[in-house]
Amino acid sequence: MLLSELAEKELIQVKDGARYGKLANTELLFNPETGKIEGFEVFQKSASFFQGNKSTKKKEFISWEEIILIGKDRILFNETDNLNDPSAYS
């Protein structure tokens, strides 16, 4: 799979259905010593189906280990962490 194909996939949290936009709109965080992808810095942009019209714009981190499925159009993941100190992940 090409990186350009991955970039167009939508990020969705499985727990509550929250949508985080497309992977292309995230910041990739990786370990500069090993080159290993640590995860992605995202902003939660839209509410889930179950939350009605409530929306938030929290800066969060999706760990690579939290990704459970990369499908045809979507990437499903378990949970995010608040991203207060980005250096903790790089």
Rosetta blueprint (number, residue, H / E / L):
1 M L
2 L L
3 L H
4 S H
5 E H
6 L H
7 A H
8 E L
9 K L
10 E E
11 L E
12 I E
13 Q E
14 V L
15 K L
16 D L
17 G L
18 A L
19 R E
20 Y E
21 G E
22 K E
23 L H
24 A H
25 N H
26 T L
27 E E
28 L E
29 L E
30 F E
31 N L
32 P L
33 E L
34 T L
35 G L
36 K L
37 I E
38 E E
39 G E
40 F E
41 E E
42 V E
43 F E
44 Q L
45 K L
46 S E
47 A L
48 S L
49 F H
50 F H
51 Q H
52 G L
53 N L
54 K L
55 S L
56 T L
57 K L
58 K L
59 K E
60 E E
61 F E
62 I E
63 S E
64 W H
65 E H
66 E H
67 I E
68 I E
69 L E
70 I E
71 G L
72 K L
73 D L
74 R E
75 I E
76 L E
77 F E
78 N L
79 E L
80 T L
81 D E
82 N E
83 L L
84 N L
85 D L
86 P H
87 S H
88 A H
89 Y H
90 S L
